[in-house]
Amino acid sequence: MKPTIFVLNGPNLNALGKREPGIYGGKTLKDVEADCRAAGEALGFAVDFRQSNHEGTLVDWLHEAGDGAAVGVAINPGAYGHTSIAMHDAIRAISIPVVEVHISNIHAREEFRHKSMIAPAAKGMICGFGLHSYILALHALKNITQ
């Protein structure tokens, strides 16, 4: 049985392909899911891919992952990355590695996006490589977990 990686997506990522394609590209979240599943397969992982616009649901999923459902988490917290102490605390409460993912380079955008509440609790952050950021996060998790 392959180890599982959770790929979690926060608010508005369900609008990929429609929302600001100049920043986020034209692929949909379903496309990203297919890319992650293919990359996970090549890396020897099962990928459990989820999206929610609700902070508490994302916290619950982090707890689930940490309770043995996954060996690591790649999370694109969306806007919650800049505001969520609850997600920060949930990541600190679990013992598996978490890699924060952002499609755009948050440090080259509006000032309010420069600070991440997730980064101090995560193993690392990947941002600015478009949708390939997800694949880079999976590779990072492979290196960290095996």
Order of alpha helices (4+ residues) and beta strands (2+ residues): beta-alpha-alpha-beta-alpha-beta-alpha-beta-beta-alpha
